[in-house]
Amino acid sequence: MKYRGYIRNFELFDLHGVGKITVEPQGRVNDCQARTYRQDIKVKDIEKYTTFKLPTRQWGYVVISTPDGILDHGEAIRRNVGGQVLGYFH
């Protein structure tokens, strides 16, 4: 999300084996939701999930943890990988 201009910087911490990410937003984020439970999502269901969670199709991203790394929903569809939903923002 850094290359899309939504966040300024982020830091990764590994406290006792529990990963923690601190994010510094850029100011373009209106709403941000993190999922406390990890919801599995298949590639064919990503479009349906984004339609349900995001206000419009033009802006906003669903963040997904995949075997290829942490990706937004558009990149996950392009790479044809599913994973677990970490959260979404718009």
PDB file with one MODEL, atoms N, CA, C and O in Angstrom:
MODEL        1
ATOM      1  N   MET A   1       0.809  -1.183   0.000  1.00  0.00           N
ATOM      2  CA  MET A   1       0.000   0.000   0.000  1.00  0.00           C
ATOM      3  C   MET A   1       0.861   1.259   0.000  1.00  0.00           C
ATOM      4  O   MET A   1       0.384   2.362  -0.267  1.00  0.00           O
ATOM      5  N   LYS A   2       2.130   1.065   0.305  1.00  0.00           N
ATOM      6  CA  LYS A   2       3.055   2.194   0.284  1.00  0.00           C
ATOM      7  C   LYS A   2       3.215   2.735  -1.136  1.00  0.00           C
ATOM      8  O   LYS A   2       3.236   3.949  -1.340  1.00  0.00           O
ATOM      9  N   TYR A   3       3.327   1.844  -2.109  1.00  0.00           N
ATOM     10  CA  TYR A   3       3.515   2.312  -3.487  1.00  0.00           C
ATOM     11  C   TYR A   3       2.245   2.913  -4.068  1.00  0.00           C
ATOM     12  O   TYR A   3       2.314   3.611  -5.080  1.00  0.00           O
ATOM     13  N   ARG A   4       1.089   2.668  -3.465  1.00  0.00           N
ATOM     14  CA  ARG A   4      -0.156   3.294  -3.917  1.00  0.00           C
ATOM     15  C   ARG A   4      -0.421   4.631  -3.217  1.00  0.00           C
ATOM     16  O   ARG A   4      -1.372   5.333  -3.561  1.00  0.00           O
ATOM     17  N   GLY A   5       0.421   4.985  -2.233  1.00  0.00           N
ATOM     18  CA  GLY A   5       0.308   6.286  -1.580  1.00  0.00           C
ATOM     19  C   GLY A   5      -0.618   6.328  -0.379  1.00  0.00           C
ATOM     20  O   GLY A   5      -0.994   7.417   0.057  1.00  0.00           O
ATOM     21  N   TYR A   6      -1.001   5.178   0.174  1.00  0.00           N
ATOM     22  CA  TYR A   6      -1.896   5.159   1.320  1.00  0.00           C
ATOM     23  C   TYR A   6      -1.161   5.191   2.656  1.00  0.00           C
ATOM     24  O   TYR A   6      -1.709   5.676   3.646  1.00  0.00           O
ATOM     25  N   ILE A   7       0.058   4.685   2.702  1.00  0.00           N
ATOM     26  CA  ILE A   7       0.817   4.711   3.952  1.00  0.00           C
ATOM     27  C   ILE A   7       2.184   5.344   3.715  1.00  0.00           C
ATOM     28  O   ILE A   7       2.763   5.226   2.635  1.00  0.00           O
ATOM     29  N   ARG A   8       2.687   6.022   4.751  1.00  0.00           N
ATOM     30  CA  ARG A   8       3.995   6.661   4.677  1.00  0.00           C
ATOM     31  C   ARG A   8       5.109   5.670   4.972  1.00  0.00           C
ATOM     32  O   ARG A   8       6.086   5.570   4.230  1.00  0.00           O
ATOM     33  N   ASN A   9       4.944   4.939   6.073  1.00  0.00           N
ATOM     34  CA  ASN A   9       5.988   4.021   6.502  1.00  0.00           C
ATOM     35  C   ASN A   9       5.368   2.934   7.369  1.00  0.00           C
ATOM     36  O   ASN A   9       4.248   3.090   7.855  1.00  0.00           O
ATOM     37  N   PHE A  10       6.086   1.838   7.566  1.00  0.00           N
ATOM     38  CA  PHE A  10       5.627   0.777   8.464  1.00  0.00           C
ATOM     39  C   PHE A  10       6.842   0.118   9.104  1.00  0.00           C
ATOM     40  O   PHE A  10       7.943   0.129   8.552  1.00  0.00           O
ATOM     41  N   GLU A  11       6.613  -0.458  10.287  1.00  0.00           N
ATOM     42  CA  GLU A  11       7.664  -1.169  11.011  1.00  0.00           C
ATOM     43  C   GLU A  11       7.144  -2.537  11.416  1.00  0.00           C
ATOM     44  O   GLU A  11       5.975  -2.688  11.773  1.00  0.00           O
ATOM     45  N   LEU A  12       8.012  -3.521  11.359  1.00  0.00           N
ATOM     46  CA  LEU A  12       7.672  -4.880  11.767  1.00  0.00           C
ATOM     47  C   LEU A  12       8.380  -5.195  13.077  1.00  0.00           C
ATOM     48  O   LEU A  12       9.579  -4.955  13.216  1.00  0.00           O
ATOM     49  N   PHE A  13       7.634  -5.734  14.038  1.00  0.00           N
ATOM     50  CA  PHE A  13       8.182  -6.163  15.315  1.00  0.00           C
ATOM     51  C   PHE A  13       7.865  -7.643  15.485  1.00  0.00           C
ATOM     52  O   PHE A  13       6.807  -8.108  15.063  1.00  0.00           O
ATOM     53  N   ASP A  14       8.781  -8.381  16.102  1.00  0.00           N
ATOM     54  CA  ASP A  14       8.544  -9.793  16.381  1.00  0.00           C
ATOM     55  C   ASP A  14       8.746 -10.016  17.879  1.00  0.00           C
ATOM     56  O   ASP A  14       9.801 -10.472  18.320  1.00  0.00           O
ATOM     57  N   LEU A  15       7.721  -9.686  18.639  1.00  0.00           N
ATOM     58  CA  LEU A  15       7.777  -9.817  20.091  1.00  0.00           C
ATOM     59  C   LEU A  15       7.365 -11.223  20.505  1.00  0.00           C
ATOM     60  O   LEU A  15       6.198 -11.592  20.375  1.00  0.00           O
ATOM     61  N   HIS A  16       8.304 -12.000  20.997  1.00  0.00           N
ATOM     62  CA  HIS A  16       8.036 -13.347  21.503  1.00  0.00           C
ATOM     63  C   HIS A  16       7.365 -14.224  20.458  1.00  0.00           C
ATOM     64  O   HIS A  16       6.502 -15.036  20.792  1.00  0.00           O
ATOM     65  N   GLY A  17       7.747 -14.071  19.214  1.00  0.00           N
ATOM     66  CA  GLY A  17       7.197 -14.901  18.157  1.00  0.00           C
ATOM     67  C   GLY A  17       5.852 -14.441  17.628  1.00  0.00           C
ATOM     68  O   GLY A  17       5.296 -15.077  16.732  1.00  0.00           O
ATOM     69  N   VAL A  18       5.312 -13.342  18.164  1.00  0.00           N
ATOM     70  CA  VAL A  18       4.033 -12.806  17.703  1.00  0.00           C
ATOM     71  C   VAL A  18       4.340 -11.581  16.849  1.00  0.00           C
ATOM     72  O   VAL A  18       4.850 -10.583  17.358  1.00  0.00           O
ATOM     73  N   GLY A  19       4.039 -11.648  15.572  1.00  0.00           N
ATOM     74  CA  GLY A  19       4.332 -10.543  14.668  1.00  0.00           C
ATOM     75  C   GLY A  19       3.410  -9.352  14.908  1.00  0.00           C
ATOM     76  O   GLY A  19       2.208  -9.523  15.111  1.00  0.00           O
ATOM     77  N   LYS A  20       3.973  -8.152  14.883  1.00  0.00           N
ATOM     78  CA  LYS A  20       3.195  -6.937  15.057  1.00  0.00           C
ATOM     79  C   LYS A  20       3.665  -5.927  14.018  1.00  0.00           C
ATOM     80  O   LYS A  20       4.868  -5.758  13.816  1.00  0.00           O
ATOM     81  N   ILE A  21       2.732  -5.259  13.365  1.00  0.00           N
ATOM     82  CA  ILE A  21       3.043  -4.264  12.347  1.00  0.00           C
ATOM     83  C   ILE A  21       2.497  -2.922  12.809  1.00  0.00           C
ATOM     84  O   ILE A  21       1.329  -2.814  13.181  1.00  0.00           O
ATOM     85  N   THR A  22       3.349  -1.897  12.785  1.00  0.00           N
ATOM     86  CA  THR A  22       2.927  -0.537  13.083  1.00  0.00           C
ATOM     87  C   THR A  22       2.936   0.244  11.768  1.00  0.00           C
ATOM     88  O   THR A  22       3.950   0.282  11.071  1.00  0.00           O
ATOM     89  N   VAL A  23       1.803   0.868  11.433  1.00  0.00           N
ATOM     90  CA  VAL A  23       1.648   1.554  10.154  1.00  0.00           C
ATOM     91  C   VAL A  23       1.425   3.038  10.394  1.00  0.00           C
ATOM     92  O   VAL A  23       0.649   3.421  11.270  1.00  0.00           O
ATOM     93  N   GLU A  24       2.110   3.880   9.610  1.00  0.00           N
ATOM     94  CA  GLU A  24       1.916   5.328   9.658  1.00  0.00           C
ATOM     95  C   GLU A  24       1.127   5.740   8.405  1.00  0.00           C
ATOM     96  O   GLU A  24       1.683   5.735   7.307  1.00  0.00           O
ATOM     97  N   PRO A  25      -0.169   6.099   8.551  1.00  0.00           N
ATOM     98  CA  PRO A  25      -0.986   6.409   7.368  1.00  0.00           C
ATOM     99  C   PRO A  25      -0.600   7.744   6.734  1.00  0.00           C
ATOM    100  O   PRO A  25      -0.034   8.619   7.389  1.00  0.00           O
ATOM    101  N   GLN A  26      -0.915   7.878   5.465  1.00  0.00           N
ATOM    102  CA  GLN A  26      -0.612   9.076   4.686  1.00  0.00           C
ATOM    103  C   GLN A  26      -1.670  10.155   4.870  1.00  0.00           C
ATOM    104  O   GLN A  26      -1.374  11.334   4.675  1.00  0.00           O
ATOM    105  N   GLY A  27      -2.883   9.793   5.237  1.00  0.00           N
ATOM    106  CA  GLY A  27      -3.958  10.763   5.382  1.00  0.00           C
ATOM    107  C   GLY A  27      -5.059  10.568   4.359  1.00  0.00           C
ATOM    108  O   GLY A  27      -6.065  11.277   4.401  1.00  0.00           O
ATOM    109  N   ARG A  28      -4.898   9.627   3.443  1.00  0.00           N
ATOM    110  CA  ARG A  28      -5.900   9.365   2.413  1.00  0.00           C
ATOM    111  C   ARG A  28      -6.890   8.279   2.821  1.00  0.00           C
ATOM    112  O   ARG A  28      -7.772   7.929   2.036  1.00  0.00           O
ATOM    113  N   VAL A  29      -6.764   7.741   4.025  1.00  0.00           N
ATOM    114  CA  VAL A  29      -7.605   6.621   4.453  1.00  0.00           C
ATOM    115  C   VAL A  29      -8.826   7.165   5.201  1.00  0.00           C
ATOM    116  O   VAL A  29      -8.682   7.874   6.197  1.00  0.00           O
ATOM    117  N   ASN A  30     -10.034   6.827   4.713  1.00  0.00           N
ATOM    118  CA  ASN A  30     -11.274   7.237   5.372  1.00  0.00           C
ATOM    119  C   ASN A  30     -11.718   6.244   6.424  1.00  0.00           C
ATOM    120  O   ASN A  30     -12.198   6.639   7.487  1.00  0.00           O
ATOM    121  N   ASP A  31     -11.565   4.968   6.146  1.00  0.00           N
ATOM    122  CA  ASP A  31     -11.993   3.919   7.064  1.00  0.00           C
ATOM    123  C   ASP A  31     -11.039   2.740   6.922  1.00  0.00           C
ATOM    124  O   ASP A  31     -10.613   2.399   5.819  1.00  0.00           O
ATOM    125  N   CYS A  32     -10.710   2.127   8.049  1.00  0.00           N
ATOM    126  CA  CYS A  32      -9.799   0.992   8.056  1.00  0.00           C
ATOM    127  C   CYS A  32     -10.318  -0.021   9.061  1.00  0.00           C
ATOM    128  O   CYS A  32     -10.595   0.330  10.208  1.00  0.00           O
ATOM    129  N   GLN A  33     -10.451  -1.262   8.650  1.00  0.00           N
ATOM    130  CA  GLN A  33     -10.931  -2.329   9.522  1.00  0.00           C
ATOM    131  C   GLN A  33      -9.952  -3.499   9.458  1.00  0.00           C
ATOM    132  O   GLN A  33      -9.586  -3.960   8.376  1.00  0.00           O
ATOM    133  N   ALA A  34      -9.541  -3.963  10.612  1.00  0.00           N
ATOM    134  CA  ALA A  34      -8.705  -5.159  10.689  1.00  0.00           C
ATOM    135  C   ALA A  34      -9.571  -6.313  11.174  1.00  0.00           C
ATOM    136  O   ALA A  34     -10.387  -6.145  12.080  1.00  0.00           O
ATOM    137  N   ARG A  35      -9.397  -7.456  10.586  1.00  0.00           N
ATOM    138  CA  ARG A  35     -10.152  -8.646  10.983  1.00  0.00           C
ATOM    139  C   ARG A  35      -9.431  -9.303  12.150  1.00  0.00           C
ATOM    140  O   ARG A  35      -8.252  -9.638  12.036  1.00  0.00           O
ATOM    141  N   THR A  36     -10.127  -9.493  13.284  1.00  0.00           N
ATOM    142  CA  THR A  36      -9.519 -10.155  14.432  1.00  0.00           C
ATOM    143  C   THR A  36      -9.416 -11.657  14.191  1.00  0.00           C
ATOM    144  O   THR A  36      -8.548 -12.320  14.758  1.00  0.00           O
ATOM    145  N   TYR A  37     -10.281 -12.183  13.371  1.00  0.00           N
ATOM    146  CA  TYR A  37     -10.189 -13.581  12.961  1.00  0.00           C
ATOM    147  C   TYR A  37      -9.757 -13.589  11.498  1.00  0.00           C
ATOM    148  O   TYR A  37     -10.108 -12.684  10.742  1.00  0.00           O
ATOM    149  N   ARG A  38      -9.025 -14.571  11.111  1.00  0.00           N
ATOM    150  CA  ARG A  38      -8.538 -14.666   9.741  1.00  0.00           C
ATOM    151  C   ARG A  38      -9.538 -15.454   8.912  1.00  0.00           C
ATOM    152  O   ARG A  38      -9.753 -16.645   9.135  1.00  0.00           O
ATOM    153  N   GLN A  39     -10.136 -14.778   7.966  1.00  0.00           N
ATOM    154  CA  GLN A  39     -11.151 -15.392   7.130  1.00  0.00           C
ATOM    155  C   GLN A  39     -10.500 -15.898   5.840  1.00  0.00           C
ATOM    156  O   GLN A  39      -9.927 -15.113   5.085  1.00  0.00           O
ATOM    157  N   ASP A  40     -10.584 -17.186   5.591  1.00  0.00           N
ATOM    158  CA  ASP A  40     -10.036 -17.762   4.368  1.00  0.00           C
ATOM    159  C   ASP A  40     -10.884 -17.320   3.176  1.00  0.00           C
ATOM    160  O   ASP A  40     -12.111 -17.249   3.255  1.00  0.00           O
ATOM    161  N   ILE A  41     -10.201 -17.027   2.078  1.00  0.00           N
ATOM    162  CA  ILE A  41     -10.914 -16.590   0.875  1.00  0.00           C
ATOM    163  C   ILE A  41     -10.241 -17.216  -0.343  1.00  0.00           C
ATOM    164  O   ILE A  41      -9.015 -17.241  -0.452  1.00  0.00           O
ATOM    165  N   LYS A  42     -11.070 -17.720  -1.255  1.00  0.00           N
ATOM    166  CA  LYS A  42     -10.573 -18.299  -2.500  1.00  0.00           C
ATOM    167  C   LYS A  42     -10.541 -17.212  -3.567  1.00  0.00           C
ATOM    168  O   LYS A  42     -11.196 -16.179  -3.434  1.00  0.00           O
ATOM    169  N   VAL A  43      -9.782 -17.454  -4.612  1.00  0.00           N
ATOM    170  CA  VAL A  43      -9.642 -16.456  -5.680  1.00  0.00           C
ATOM    171  C   VAL A  43     -10.997 -16.118  -6.283  1.00  0.00           C
ATOM    172  O   VAL A  43     -11.274 -14.948  -6.550  1.00  0.00           O
ATOM    173  N   LYS A  44     -11.843 -17.114  -6.503  1.00  0.00           N
ATOM    174  CA  LYS A  44     -13.138 -16.867  -7.141  1.00  0.00           C
ATOM    175  C   LYS A  44     -14.080 -16.058  -6.243  1.00  0.00           C
ATOM    176  O   LYS A  44     -15.044 -15.475  -6.740  1.00  0.00           O
ATOM    177  N   ASP A  45     -13.818 -16.011  -4.924  1.00  0.00           N
ATOM    178  CA  ASP A  45     -14.690 -15.279  -4.003  1.00  0.00           C
ATOM    179  C   ASP A  45     -14.175 -13.885  -3.655  1.00  0.00           C
ATOM    180  O   ASP A  45     -14.856 -13.152  -2.939  1.00  0.00           O
ATOM    181  N   ILE A  46     -13.004 -13.498  -4.136  1.00  0.00           N
ATOM    182  CA  ILE A  46     -12.435 -12.195  -3.786  1.00  0.00           C
ATOM    183  C   ILE A  46     -13.299 -11.058  -4.313  1.00  0.00           C
ATOM    184  O   ILE A  46     -13.555 -10.097  -3.588  1.00  0.00           O
ATOM    185  N   GLU A  47     -13.750 -11.148  -5.551  1.00  0.00           N
ATOM    186  CA  GLU A  47     -14.568 -10.083  -6.140  1.00  0.00           C
ATOM    187  C   GLU A  47     -15.879  -9.897  -5.379  1.00  0.00           C
ATOM    188  O   GLU A  47     -16.328  -8.769  -5.176  1.00  0.00           O
ATOM    189  N   LYS A  48     -16.487 -10.995  -4.961  1.00  0.00           N
ATOM    190  CA  LYS A  48     -17.730 -10.935  -4.194  1.00  0.00           C
ATOM    191  C   LYS A  48     -17.491 -10.280  -2.831  1.00  0.00           C
ATOM    192  O   LYS A  48     -18.314  -9.490  -2.368  1.00  0.00           O
ATOM    193  N   TYR A  49     -16.379 -10.603  -2.198  1.00  0.00           N
ATOM    194  CA  TYR A  49     -16.039 -10.045  -0.887  1.00  0.00           C
ATOM    195  C   TYR A  49     -15.789  -8.544  -0.989  1.00  0.00           C
ATOM    196  O   TYR A  49     -16.238  -7.781  -0.133  1.00  0.00           O
ATOM    197  N   THR A  50     -15.070  -8.113  -2.036  1.00  0.00           N
ATOM    198  CA  THR A  50     -14.799  -6.679  -2.190  1.00  0.00           C
ATOM    199  C   THR A  50     -16.082  -5.905  -2.465  1.00  0.00           C
ATOM    200  O   THR A  50     -16.236  -4.781  -1.987  1.00  0.00           O
ATOM    201  N   THR A  51     -16.996  -6.484  -3.221  1.00  0.00           N
ATOM    202  CA  THR A  51     -18.279  -5.828  -3.480  1.00  0.00           C
ATOM    203  C   THR A  51     -19.071  -5.661  -2.184  1.00  0.00           C
ATOM    204  O   THR A  51     -19.763  -4.660  -1.995  1.00  0.00           O
ATOM    205  N   PHE A  52     -18.966  -6.644  -1.299  1.00  0.00           N
ATOM    206  CA  PHE A  52     -19.696  -6.611  -0.040  1.00  0.00           C
ATOM    207  C   PHE A  52     -19.079  -5.637   0.969  1.00  0.00           C
ATOM    208  O   PHE A  52     -19.811  -4.952   1.682  1.00  0.00           O
ATOM    209  N   LYS A  53     -17.746  -5.564   1.039  1.00  0.00           N
ATOM    210  CA  LYS A  53     -17.071  -4.780   2.079  1.00  0.00           C
ATOM    211  C   LYS A  53     -16.726  -3.350   1.685  1.00  0.00           C
ATOM    212  O   LYS A  53     -16.744  -2.463   2.539  1.00  0.00           O
ATOM    213  N   LEU A  54     -16.413  -3.101   0.421  1.00  0.00           N
ATOM    214  CA  LEU A  54     -15.974  -1.770   0.010  1.00  0.00           C
ATOM    215  C   LEU A  54     -17.154  -0.943  -0.500  1.00  0.00           C
ATOM    216  O   LEU A  54     -18.086  -1.499  -1.080  1.00  0.00           O
ATOM    217  N   PRO A  55     -17.128   0.387  -0.293  1.00  0.00           N
ATOM    218  CA  PRO A  55     -18.267   1.218  -0.697  1.00  0.00           C
ATOM    219  C   PRO A  55     -18.456   1.323  -2.207  1.00  0.00           C
ATOM    220  O   PRO A  55     -19.594   1.373  -2.674  1.00  0.00           O
ATOM    221  N   THR A  56     -17.371   1.357  -2.984  1.00  0.00           N
ATOM    222  CA  THR A  56     -17.471   1.399  -4.440  1.00  0.00           C
ATOM    223  C   THR A  56     -16.386   0.523  -5.043  1.00  0.00           C
ATOM    224  O   THR A  56     -15.478   0.064  -4.350  1.00  0.00           O
ATOM    225  N   ARG A  57     -16.498   0.302  -6.345  1.00  0.00           N
ATOM    226  CA  ARG A  57     -15.491  -0.511  -7.030  1.00  0.00           C
ATOM    227  C   ARG A  57     -14.268   0.308  -7.419  1.00  0.00           C
ATOM    228  O   ARG A  57     -13.219  -0.259  -7.725  1.00  0.00           O
ATOM    229  N   GLN A  58     -14.389   1.659  -7.413  1.00  0.00           N
ATOM    230  CA  GLN A  58     -13.289   2.496  -7.872  1.00  0.00           C
ATOM    231  C   GLN A  58     -12.182   2.671  -6.848  1.00  0.00           C
ATOM    232  O   GLN A  58     -11.025   2.846  -7.231  1.00  0.00           O
ATOM    233  N   TRP A  59     -12.496   2.630  -5.560  1.00  0.00           N
ATOM    234  CA  TRP A  59     -11.451   2.874  -4.564  1.00  0.00           C
ATOM    235  C   TRP A  59     -11.651   2.010  -3.344  1.00  0.00           C
ATOM    236  O   TRP A  59     -12.761   1.589  -3.021  1.00  0.00           O
ATOM    237  N   GLY A  60     -10.544   1.758  -2.678  1.00  0.00           N
ATOM    238  CA  GLY A  60     -10.516   0.885  -1.519  1.00  0.00           C
ATOM    239  C   GLY A  60      -9.854  -0.437  -1.860  1.00  0.00           C
ATOM    240  O   GLY A  60      -9.862  -0.878  -3.009  1.00  0.00           O
ATOM    241  N   TYR A  61      -9.282  -1.056  -0.842  1.00  0.00           N
ATOM    242  CA  TYR A  61      -8.545  -2.299  -1.042  1.00  0.00           C
ATOM    243  C   TYR A  61      -8.822  -3.262   0.098  1.00  0.00           C
ATOM    244  O   TYR A  61      -8.977  -2.858   1.250  1.00  0.00           O
ATOM    245  N   VAL A  62      -8.881  -4.542  -0.243  1.00  0.00           N
ATOM    246  CA  VAL A  62      -8.920  -5.615   0.736  1.00  0.00           C
ATOM    247  C   VAL A  62      -7.499  -6.172   0.814  1.00  0.00           C
ATOM    248  O   VAL A  62      -6.892  -6.476  -0.213  1.00  0.00           O
ATOM    249  N   VAL A  63      -6.969  -6.303   2.029  1.00  0.00           N
ATOM    250  CA  VAL A  63      -5.606  -6.788   2.233  1.00  0.00           C
ATOM    251  C   VAL A  63      -5.672  -8.282   2.555  1.00  0.00           C
ATOM    252  O   VAL A  63      -6.379  -8.707   3.469  1.00  0.00           O
ATOM    253  N   ILE A  64      -4.920  -9.062   1.784  1.00  0.00           N
ATOM    254  CA  ILE A  64      -4.970 -10.519   1.888  1.00  0.00           C
ATOM    255  C   ILE A  64      -3.565 -11.068   2.105  1.00  0.00           C
ATOM    256  O   ILE A  64      -2.625 -10.680   1.411  1.00  0.00           O
ATOM    257  N   SER A  65      -3.427 -11.975   3.076  1.00  0.00           N
ATOM    258  CA  SER A  65      -2.171 -12.683   3.290  1.00  0.00           C
ATOM    259  C   SER A  65      -2.198 -13.940   2.436  1.00  0.00           C
ATOM    260  O   SER A  65      -3.045 -14.811   2.629  1.00  0.00           O
ATOM    261  N   THR A  66      -1.265 -14.033   1.486  1.00  0.00           N
ATOM    262  CA  THR A  66      -1.222 -15.147   0.539  1.00  0.00           C
ATOM    263  C   THR A  66       0.124 -15.858   0.636  1.00  0.00           C
ATOM    264  O   THR A  66       1.027 -15.370   1.315  1.00  0.00           O
ATOM    265  N   PRO A  67       0.272 -16.995  -0.025  1.00  0.00           N
ATOM    266  CA  PRO A  67       1.591 -17.629  -0.085  1.00  0.00           C
ATOM    267  C   PRO A  67       2.644 -16.758  -0.789  1.00  0.00           C
ATOM    268  O   PRO A  67       3.843 -16.946  -0.580  1.00  0.00           O
ATOM    269  N   ASP A  68       2.198 -15.808  -1.619  1.00  0.00           N
ATOM    270  CA  ASP A  68       3.099 -14.881  -2.308  1.00  0.00           C
ATOM    271  C   ASP A  68       3.420 -13.650  -1.480  1.00  0.00           C
ATOM    272  O   ASP A  68       4.172 -12.789  -1.938  1.00  0.00           O
ATOM    273  N   GLY A  69       2.877 -13.539  -0.279  1.00  0.00           N
ATOM    274  CA  GLY A  69       3.087 -12.374   0.580  1.00  0.00           C
ATOM    275  C   GLY A  69       1.774 -11.659   0.844  1.00  0.00           C
ATOM    276  O   GLY A  69       0.706 -12.174   0.512  1.00  0.00           O
ATOM    277  N   ILE A  70       1.846 -10.482   1.434  1.00  0.00           N
ATOM    278  CA  ILE A  70       0.652  -9.683   1.724  1.00  0.00           C
ATOM    279  C   ILE A  70       0.344  -8.843   0.498  1.00  0.00           C
ATOM    280  O   ILE A  70       1.157  -8.019   0.081  1.00  0.00           O
ATOM    281  N   LEU A  71      -0.843  -9.056  -0.084  1.00  0.00           N
ATOM    282  CA  LEU A  71      -1.237  -8.405  -1.327  1.00  0.00           C
ATOM    283  C   LEU A  71      -2.590  -7.727  -1.178  1.00  0.00           C
ATOM    284  O   LEU A  71      -3.375  -8.080  -0.298  1.00  0.00           O
ATOM    285  N   ASP A  72      -2.863  -6.746  -2.048  1.00  0.00           N
ATOM    286  CA  ASP A  72      -4.222  -6.221  -2.118  1.00  0.00           C
ATOM    287  C   ASP A  72      -5.046  -7.149  -3.014  1.00  0.00           C
ATOM    288  O   ASP A  72      -4.502  -8.039  -3.668  1.00  0.00           O
ATOM    289  N   HIS A  73      -6.351  -6.930  -3.035  1.00  0.00           N
ATOM    290  CA  HIS A  73      -7.221  -7.874  -3.740  1.00  0.00           C
ATOM    291  C   HIS A  73      -6.961  -7.896  -5.245  1.00  0.00           C
ATOM    292  O   HIS A  73      -7.070  -8.956  -5.863  1.00  0.00           O
ATOM    293  N   GLY A  74      -6.626  -6.771  -5.844  1.00  0.00           N
ATOM    294  CA  GLY A  74      -6.361  -6.738  -7.280  1.00  0.00           C
ATOM    295  C   GLY A  74      -5.138  -7.549  -7.657  1.00  0.00           C
ATOM    296  O   GLY A  74      -5.153  -8.289  -8.640  1.00  0.00           O
ATOM    297  N   GLU A  75      -4.089  -7.409  -6.881  1.00  0.00           N
ATOM    298  CA  GLU A  75      -2.860  -8.164  -7.147  1.00  0.00           C
ATOM    299  C   GLU A  75      -3.073  -9.652  -6.896  1.00  0.00           C
ATOM    300  O   GLU A  75      -2.518 -10.481  -7.616  1.00  0.00           O
ATOM    301  N   ALA A  76      -3.869 -10.004  -5.885  1.00  0.00           N
ATOM    302  CA  ALA A  76      -4.153 -11.418  -5.616  1.00  0.00           C
ATOM    303  C   ALA A  76      -4.924 -12.048  -6.773  1.00  0.00           C
ATOM    304  O   ALA A  76      -4.673 -13.198  -7.132  1.00  0.00           O
ATOM    305  N   ILE A  77      -5.854 -11.306  -7.353  1.00  0.00           N
ATOM    306  CA  ILE A  77      -6.598 -11.827  -8.504  1.00  0.00           C
ATOM    307  C   ILE A  77      -5.670 -11.981  -9.701  1.00  0.00           C
ATOM    308  O   ILE A  77      -5.748 -12.987 -10.407  1.00  0.00           O
ATOM    309  N   ARG A  78      -4.786 -11.001  -9.951  1.00  0.00           N
ATOM    310  CA  ARG A  78      -3.849 -11.090 -11.065  1.00  0.00           C
ATOM    311  C   ARG A  78      -2.905 -12.283 -10.925  1.00  0.00           C
ATOM    312  O   ARG A  78      -2.580 -12.942 -11.913  1.00  0.00           O
ATOM    313  N   ARG A  79      -2.467 -12.559  -9.697  1.00  0.00           N
ATOM    314  CA  ARG A  79      -1.559 -13.690  -9.471  1.00  0.00           C
ATOM    315  C   ARG A  79      -2.288 -15.012  -9.285  1.00  0.00           C
ATOM    316  O   ARG A  79      -1.659 -16.067  -9.204  1.00  0.00           O
ATOM    317  N   ASN A  80      -3.615 -14.956  -9.216  1.00  0.00           N
ATOM    318  CA  ASN A  80      -4.463 -16.142  -9.077  1.00  0.00           C
ATOM    319  C   ASN A  80      -4.151 -16.914  -7.795  1.00  0.00           C
ATOM    320  O   ASN A  80      -3.974 -18.132  -7.819  1.00  0.00           O
ATOM    321  N   VAL A  81      -4.087 -16.177  -6.656  1.00  0.00           N
ATOM    322  CA  VAL A  81      -3.852 -16.804  -5.352  1.00  0.00           C
ATOM    323  C   VAL A  81      -4.915 -16.334  -4.363  1.00  0.00           C
ATOM    324  O   VAL A  81      -5.348 -15.182  -4.399  1.00  0.00           O
ATOM    325  N   GLY A  82      -5.320 -17.224  -3.499  1.00  0.00           N
ATOM    326  CA  GLY A  82      -6.210 -16.897  -2.404  1.00  0.00           C
ATOM    327  C   GLY A  82      -5.410 -16.826  -1.109  1.00  0.00           C
ATOM    328  O   GLY A  82      -4.184 -16.937  -1.123  1.00  0.00           O
ATOM    329  N   GLY A  83      -6.100 -16.642  -0.002  1.00  0.00           N
ATOM    330  CA  GLY A  83      -5.401 -16.570   1.264  1.00  0.00           C
ATOM    331  C   GLY A  83      -6.341 -16.212   2.400  1.00  0.00           C
ATOM    332  O   GLY A  83      -7.498 -16.634   2.414  1.00  0.00           O
ATOM    333  N   GLN A  84      -5.851 -15.441   3.343  1.00  0.00           N
ATOM    334  CA  GLN A  84      -6.644 -15.034   4.487  1.00  0.00           C
ATOM    335  C   GLN A  84      -6.791 -13.517   4.490  1.00  0.00           C
ATOM    336  O   GLN A  84      -5.822 -12.788   4.279  1.00  0.00           O
ATOM    337  N   VAL A  85      -8.006 -13.055   4.730  1.00  0.00           N
ATOM    338  CA  VAL A  85      -8.280 -11.612   4.756  1.00  0.00           C
ATOM    339  C   VAL A  85      -7.746 -11.037   6.065  1.00  0.00           C
ATOM    340  O   VAL A  85      -8.129 -11.477   7.150  1.00  0.00           O
ATOM    341  N   LEU A  86      -6.851 -10.042   5.950  1.00  0.00           N
ATOM    342  CA  LEU A  86      -6.325  -9.362   7.122  1.00  0.00           C
ATOM    343  C   LEU A  86      -7.163  -8.144   7.480  1.00  0.00           C
ATOM    344  O   LEU A  86      -7.288  -7.798   8.654  1.00  0.00           O
ATOM    345  N   GLY A  87      -7.730  -7.502   6.489  1.00  0.00           N
ATOM    346  CA  GLY A  87      -8.529  -6.311   6.723  1.00  0.00           C
ATOM    347  C   GLY A  87      -8.817  -5.603   5.410  1.00  0.00           C
ATOM    348  O   GLY A  87      -8.535  -6.126   4.331  1.00  0.00           O
ATOM    349  N   TYR A  88      -9.386  -4.399   5.517  1.00  0.00           N
ATOM    350  CA  TYR A  88      -9.664  -3.611   4.327  1.00  0.00           C
ATOM    351  C   TYR A  88      -9.633  -2.135   4.693  1.00  0.00           C
ATOM    352  O   TYR A  88      -9.782  -1.776   5.861  1.00  0.00           O
ATOM    353  N   PHE A  89      -9.441  -1.289   3.703  1.00  0.00           N
ATOM    354  CA  PHE A  89      -9.447   0.153   3.922  1.00  0.00           C
ATOM    355  C   PHE A  89      -9.931   0.851   2.656  1.00  0.00           C
ATOM    356  O   PHE A  89      -9.856   0.328   1.544  1.00  0.00           O
ATOM    357  N   HIS A  90     -10.434   2.064   2.888  1.00  0.00           N
ATOM    358  CA  HIS A  90     -10.852   2.926   1.761  1.00  0.00           C
ATOM    359  C   HIS A  90     -10.774   4.368   2.179  1.00  0.00           C
ATOM    360  O   HIS A  90     -11.080   5.258   1.386  1.00  0.00           O
TER     361      HIS A  90
ENDMDL
END
